[in-house]
Amino acid sequence: MRPGSDHSQKGTEAYLRQTLRYARLMSDATFLVRMDSGNDSLGNIKVCRQEKAHYIIKRNLRQETPEEWMEIARECGEMEEPQPGKRNR
């Protein structure tokens, strides 16, 4: 628990790195880190990549619009059809 005046990201990168390393001592599985938009930081993404963990971090839209992100998805993403009639981008 932190004081209410502390930012939610304070110390998160070190905590995340330590947690993933401890988890790896218990299992060789691939880990999935899920964080909300309060932890949308490049530092957290770097830790996840360095520690070879998958991650889902909700994007904190600052000055971007959903339309800009849709354009990025269209340019960089690939359409998947996991089941007939079901399409994911």
Short mmCIF file of the C-alpha atoms (twelve columns), coordinates in Angstrom:
data_MODEL
# 
_entry.id   MODEL 
# 
loop_
_atom_site.group_PDB 
_atom_site.id 
_atom_site.type_symbol 
_atom_site.label_atom_id 
_atom_site.label_alt_id 
_atom_site.label_comp_id 
_atom_site.label_asym_id 
_atom_site.label_seq_id 
_atom_site.Cartn_x 
_atom_site.Cartn_y 
_atom_site.Cartn_z 
_atom_site.pdbx_PDB_model_num 
ATOM 1  C CA . MET A 1  0.000   0.000   0.000   1 
ATOM 2  C CA . ARG A 2  1.218   3.479   -0.885  1 
ATOM 3  C CA . PRO A 3  0.321   6.876   0.488   1 
ATOM 4  C CA . GLY A 4  -2.501  8.487   -1.480  1 
ATOM 5  C CA . SER A 5  -0.163  11.223  -2.659  1 
ATOM 6  C CA . ASP A 6  2.121   8.789   -4.528  1 
ATOM 7  C CA . HIS A 7  1.690   8.296   -8.274  1 
ATOM 8  C CA . SER A 8  0.435   4.823   -9.207  1 
ATOM 9  C CA . GLN A 9  3.486   4.272   -11.419 1 
ATOM 10 C CA . LYS A 10 5.996   5.014   -8.608  1 
ATOM 11 C CA . GLY A 11 8.282   1.978   -8.233  1 
ATOM 12 C CA . THR A 12 6.229   -0.116  -10.647 1 
ATOM 13 C CA . GLU A 13 9.056   -0.972  -13.067 1 
ATOM 14 C CA . ALA A 14 11.283  -2.382  -10.323 1 
ATOM 15 C CA . TYR A 15 8.344   -4.244  -8.758  1 
ATOM 16 C CA . LEU A 16 7.319   -5.680  -12.135 1 
ATOM 17 C CA . ARG A 17 10.853  -6.836  -12.931 1 
ATOM 18 C CA . GLN A 18 11.245  -8.468  -9.499  1 
ATOM 19 C CA . THR A 19 7.831   -10.154 -9.704  1 
ATOM 20 C CA . LEU A 20 8.521   -11.618 -13.154 1 
ATOM 21 C CA . ARG A 21 11.898  -12.931 -12.028 1 
ATOM 22 C CA . TYR A 22 10.368  -14.549 -8.940  1 
ATOM 23 C CA . ALA A 23 7.597   -16.032 -11.046 1 
ATOM 24 C CA . ARG A 24 10.162  -17.483 -13.438 1 
ATOM 25 C CA . LEU A 25 11.793  -19.298 -10.495 1 
ATOM 26 C CA . MET A 26 8.496   -21.133 -9.986  1 
ATOM 27 C CA . SER A 27 7.618   -21.870 -13.600 1 
ATOM 28 C CA . ASP A 28 9.003   -21.909 -17.131 1 
ATOM 29 C CA . ALA A 29 5.610   -20.817 -18.460 1 
ATOM 30 C CA . THR A 30 5.137   -17.686 -20.518 1 
ATOM 31 C CA . PHE A 31 3.616   -14.993 -18.345 1 
ATOM 32 C CA . LEU A 32 0.931   -12.472 -19.247 1 
ATOM 33 C CA . VAL A 33 1.051   -9.080  -17.547 1 
ATOM 34 C CA . ARG A 34 -2.204  -7.108  -17.593 1 
ATOM 35 C CA . MET A 35 -2.243  -3.464  -16.485 1 
ATOM 36 C CA . ASP A 36 -4.731  -0.628  -16.663 1 
ATOM 37 C CA . SER A 37 -4.147  2.765   -18.253 1 
ATOM 38 C CA . GLY A 38 -2.589  4.177   -15.079 1 
ATOM 39 C CA . ASN A 39 0.440   2.025   -15.872 1 
ATOM 40 C CA . ASP A 40 0.678   2.822   -19.582 1 
ATOM 41 C CA . SER A 41 4.382   3.618   -19.696 1 
ATOM 42 C CA . LEU A 42 7.238   2.812   -22.004 1 
ATOM 43 C CA . GLY A 43 9.218   1.649   -18.965 1 
ATOM 44 C CA . ASN A 44 6.684   -1.085  -18.167 1 
ATOM 45 C CA . ILE A 45 6.658   -2.238  -21.775 1 
ATOM 46 C CA . LYS A 46 10.465  -2.391  -21.797 1 
ATOM 47 C CA . VAL A 47 10.465  -4.511  -18.615 1 
ATOM 48 C CA . CYS A 48 7.920   -6.919  -20.091 1 
ATOM 49 C CA . ARG A 49 9.941   -7.259  -23.278 1 
ATOM 50 C CA . GLN A 50 13.260  -7.681  -21.432 1 
ATOM 51 C CA . GLU A 51 11.731  -10.318 -19.158 1 
ATOM 52 C CA . LYS A 52 10.065  -12.015 -22.157 1 
ATOM 53 C CA . ALA A 53 6.558   -11.653 -20.782 1 
ATOM 54 C CA . HIS A 54 3.466   -11.080 -22.886 1 
ATOM 55 C CA . TYR A 55 1.541   -7.982  -21.915 1 
ATOM 56 C CA . ILE A 56 -1.790  -6.227  -22.268 1 
ATOM 57 C CA . ILE A 57 -1.660  -2.629  -21.110 1 
ATOM 58 C CA . LYS A 58 -4.713  -0.462  -21.658 1 
ATOM 59 C CA . ARG A 59 -3.700  2.560   -23.694 1 
ATOM 60 C CA . ASN A 60 -4.148  5.941   -22.064 1 
ATOM 61 C CA . LEU A 61 -5.289  8.086   -24.959 1 
ATOM 62 C CA . ARG A 62 -3.666  11.432  -24.377 1 
ATOM 63 C CA . GLN A 63 -3.646  13.405  -27.598 1 
ATOM 64 C CA . GLU A 64 -4.378  10.506  -29.919 1 
ATOM 65 C CA . THR A 65 -7.791  9.742   -31.319 1 
ATOM 66 C CA . PRO A 66 -9.344  6.295   -31.712 1 
ATOM 67 C CA . GLU A 67 -9.285  6.915   -35.471 1 
ATOM 68 C CA . GLU A 68 -5.491  7.346   -35.417 1 
ATOM 69 C CA . TRP A 69 -5.153  4.013   -33.603 1 
ATOM 70 C CA . MET A 70 -7.498  2.327   -36.077 1 
ATOM 71 C CA . GLU A 71 -5.256  3.525   -38.923 1 
ATOM 72 C CA . ILE A 72 -2.203  2.080   -37.143 1 
ATOM 73 C CA . ALA A 73 -4.048  -1.211  -36.691 1 
ATOM 74 C CA . ARG A 74 -4.958  -1.315  -40.372 1 
ATOM 75 C CA . GLU A 75 -1.365  -0.616  -41.411 1 
ATOM 76 C CA . CYS A 76 0.370   -2.947  -38.951 1 
ATOM 77 C CA . GLY A 77 -2.188  -5.547  -37.948 1 
ATOM 78 C CA . GLU A 78 -3.214  -8.766  -39.596 1 
ATOM 79 C CA . MET A 79 -6.755  -10.022 -39.911 1 
ATOM 80 C CA . GLU A 80 -7.374  -13.371 -38.239 1 
ATOM 81 C CA . GLU A 81 -10.268 -15.752 -38.628 1 
ATOM 82 C CA . PRO A 82 -10.038 -18.112 -35.600 1 
ATOM 83 C CA . GLN A 83 -13.387 -19.690 -36.537 1 
ATOM 84 C CA . PRO A 84 -15.423 -19.466 -39.712 1 
ATOM 85 C CA . GLY A 85 -17.341 -16.191 -39.570 1 
ATOM 86 C CA . LYS A 86 -15.350 -14.788 -36.629 1 
ATOM 87 C CA . ARG A 87 -12.875 -12.076 -37.617 1 
ATOM 88 C CA . ASN A 88 -10.321 -10.399 -35.362 1 
ATOM 89 C CA . ARG A 89 -7.931  -7.590  -36.121 1 
# 
